[in-house]
Amino acid sequence: MPKDGAGMLEECKALSNETRLAILDWLKDPDVHFPGAEGGDAGVCVGLIQRRAGCSVSTISAHLAILQRAGFLRATRRGQWIHYRRDEDRIRAFTERLHRDL
């Protein structure tokens, strides 16, 4: 197994949930999926993601934390709100490594 095999396994686990995949898809084009969101470069606030997903706050927070630990999301605090956006470089590196190693 490659040196970073454990990291890749964690990344794959993060993607093994329908809601987490949907979150990444929504954040790919936030203007379409979260019209009127005012996060700008900071991303989309947790409340909007939670409403769209139809999950409890604690459930959506857990999903976002898993995606962030895997490196797929970046979080920015603005006042009392946390905004999330995709880390495109990290996602690209993951897909390239997945393609190369498999």
C-alpha positions in Angstrom: 0.0 0.0 0.0 1.4 3.5 -0.8 2.6 5.7 1.9 -0.5 7.9 1.7 -2.9 4.9 1.5 -4.5 5.7 4.9 -5.1 9.3 3.8 -6.7 8.1 0.6 -8.9 5.7 2.5 -10.1 8.5 4.8 -10.9 10.6 1.7 -12.8 7.8 0.1 -14.8 7.2 3.3 -15.7 10.9 3.4 -17.2 10.5 -0.1 -19.1 7.4 0.8 -22.2 9.2 1.9 -25.0 10.6 -0.3 -25.5 13.8 1.7 -21.7 14.6 1.7 -21.6 14.0 -2.1 -24.6 16.3 -2.5 -22.9 19.0 -0.4 -19.8 18.9 -2.6 -22.0 19.0 -5.7 -24.0 22.0 -4.4 -20.8 23.9 -3.4 -19.4 23.3 -6.9 -21.8 25.9 -8.1 -23.2 27.8 -5.1 -24.9 30.6 -7.1 -27.2 28.0 -8.6 -27.8 25.9 -5.4 -27.9 28.7 -2.9 -29.3 31.8 -4.7 -29.0 35.0 -2.7 -26.3 33.6 -0.4 -24.0 36.4 0.7 -20.9 34.4 1.6 -18.9 35.5 -1.5 -15.4 34.0 -1.5 -15.9 32.7 2.0 -18.5 30.2 0.8 -21.9 29.2 1.9 -23.1 29.4 5.6 -23.9 26.2 7.5 -27.6 27.2 7.9 -28.2 27.3 4.1 -26.5 24.0 3.6 -28.5 22.5 6.5 -31.8 23.7 5.1 -31.0 22.4 1.6 -29.9 19.0 3.0 -33.0 18.7 5.2 -30.8 17.4 8.1 -30.5 18.5 11.7 -27.9 21.0 12.6 -25.8 18.4 14.4 -26.0 15.9 11.5 -25.0 18.5 8.9 -22.2 19.7 11.2 -20.9 16.2 11.4 -21.0 15.8 7.6 -19.1 19.1 7.1 -16.5 18.2 9.7 -15.8 14.9 7.9 -15.4 16.6 4.5 -13.2 19.3 6.1 -11.0 16.7 7.8 -10.6 14.9 4.4 -9.5 18.2 3.0 -12.4 18.7 0.5 -13.8 21.8 2.3 -12.4 25.0 3.8 -14.2 26.8 6.5 -14.1 30.5 7.2 -15.7 32.2 10.2 -17.5 35.4 9.7 -18.9 36.7 13.0 -21.0 33.9 14.4 -21.4 32.1 11.1 -19.1 29.5 9.5 -19.0 29.5 5.7 -17.8 26.5 3.7 -16.4 26.2 0.2 -14.7 23.5 -1.8 -10.9 23.2 -1.8 -10.6 22.7 -5.6 -6.8 22.1 -5.5 -7.2 19.4 -2.9 -10.1 17.7 -4.8 -8.1 17.8 -8.0 -5.1 16.3 -6.3 -7.3 13.5 -4.8 -8.8 12.6 -8.2 -5.4 12.6 -9.9 -4.0 10.4 -7.2 -7.0 8.1 -7.4 -6.6 7.8 -11.1 -2.8 7.2 -10.9 -3.0 4.6 -8.1 -6.0 2.7 -9.3 
